[in-house]
């Protein structure tokens, strides 16, 4: 009976791990959606939530390439730039024929994401054969070339940037919903057989190729998916900020996205979400409160905070504090308490009795755990053998 009670609990424990990421995003989406629809959300809070949302999308999508695939890409801001300019330009055209801002935003996100994915395919075909620093240099060059090209095109606003129409204060609701979809796609991809093949390429590409894994195909798939979501993040940025500034998609922003992935943990979706939220919040607050002569201190304080986070994650002397205040450990302890309550309730007499079923067999565990001693009291007495020398 104990084994039958424990099996469903273990399944629930395994499933709960995969819902933590959804809970984290929904913890931002649901309460702020309710307050936003009631009109009690400030404009600054709306802008902050939108920035956090597209930072989540960028961090999770880049984690697919850097964390799970094991390839270093420094051109993620370039794919975001493609989505922002092309998606924003397409949205300006749609506004002339469609009145609904929501439909325009959805269609422009699809167009910007698809165009960024096509650029990812074109860049990935020749460059994914490279490894290490060479791939990083090529993707870095792609990001710089793309934003320079858009800067010099008058159709996209030239050096003044592309003028777009803002969606409004409730943009963060759609942005957080897209972040939820991004987590869903990334998490389910990594849990599938294709995700295991991708992680096998990261661990040992030669061994994966020897086992029959199509390395080039999986590298392109991951690269295109990451570029697609980066393009969608660019469209969200274009509807949040006007004009679209080409300087925003510089090398520094690609490094900032990479920092979110590294601090959150390579191949850790939950860590990417938390790091994207924390770093974006810190960056926005420092930019807001440090202005004028104190604006130069923003980068100094931001760098000090990053150094402290790195020290917290890696310093051996802080291992005791990390284990004590570890979020995963706290979640595991809560799950253990819930499991103990469930087991104690199941062990109460009469709690699991099924009155419509009568057991007809003894469980095998009971038979194997019972010591049976034979009873010889009813055995017939054996006749005594005559001793030697006795006469019959």
Number of C-alpha atoms within 10 A of each C-alpha: 11 9 8 8 14 14 10 10 14 12 10 12 14 10 10 12 12 15 12 13 21 15 12 14 20 17 11 16 21 13 10 20 18 13 12 17 12 9 11 10 16 12 12 12 13 20 19 17 24 24 23 26 32 28 27 32 29 32 30 32 31 33 31 28 27 21 21 23 25 23 23 20 23 26 30 30 32 32 31 31 32 29 34 33 29 25 32 32 21 20 27 17 13 18 15 8 9 12 10 10 16 13 14 22 23 16 16 27 28 19 22 34 31 22 21 31 27 16 20 25 19 13 17 22 14 9 15 19 12 13 12 11 12 15 20 18 14 17 24 21 15 20 23 18 13 19 23 16 12 21 21 14 13 12 11 19 18 16 16 14 21 25 19 21 16 16 17 13 19 19 21 28 22 18 25 25 15 21 28 21 15 19 22 15 13 19 20 13 16 17 11 11 11 14 20 14 22 28 20 21 24 18 14 11 18 13 12 18 15 9 11 9 18 14 18 14 12 17 20 19 17 23 26 25 24 28 33 28 31 33 36 33 31 33 33 32 26 29 23 22 15 15 17 26 21 23 16 13 24 19 18 13 17 22 17 18 25 23 18 28 30 20 19 21 17 19 22 18 24 20 21 31 26 21 23 28 21 13 21 22 16 15 14 16 13 18 16 12 11 14 12 7 7 11 14 12 14 19 13 11 14 14 12 12 14 15 12 11 13 13 13 15 15 11 12 10 10 12 13 10 10 16 12 10 11 12 11 11 13 13 12 14 12 12 15 13 11 13 17 12 12 14 15 10 12 17 14 9 8 9 9 12 10 9 7 5 7 8 7 6 6 8 10 8 10 10 10 9 8 8 8 8 6 6 7 7 7 6 7 7 7 6 6 6 6 9 7 6 6 6 6 4
